[in-house]
């Protein structure tokens, strides 16, 4: 159970750092999410979904590697698109903020889902599961229990502060 908490925090923090770097390089002065802390939870949730779905596919699909790869790509692409749709709408509803808008993309579904971005997330998920996760897994498994507890406590405090100060 703590393994998935650690995955959530590691990838939420890495997602925050990645977006912050991209914002810095492009001269954008925005934030990488709604929280005060250095995490963007959509990346953490996405990583957990990718890890769990891949594990289920690898355990249950008997066949060639290409079939597993295509299955991971297809299922994760759909699931991450659903997360983007729900997350974007939830953030807009609760905080009256839009962090991304794909309305200008050719094949889009509202503001928060576009075919090109969904395919990009699917391709990045395959790269993630075959290249990034095996390497990061060694680090994630070594995170001590007390560090996980500190991260959980900090995240809960951040959620409370976010709702108190950003919703009022």
Secondary structure, 3 states (H helix, E strand, C coil): CHHHHHHHHHHHHHHHHHHHHHHHHCCCCCCCCCCCCCCCHHHHHHHHHHHHHHHHHHHHCCCCHHHHHHHHHHHHHHHHHHHHHHHHHHHHHHHCCCCCCCCCCCCEECCCEEHHHHHHHHHHHHHHHHHHHHHHHHHHCCCCHHHHHHHHHHHHHHHHHHHHHHHC
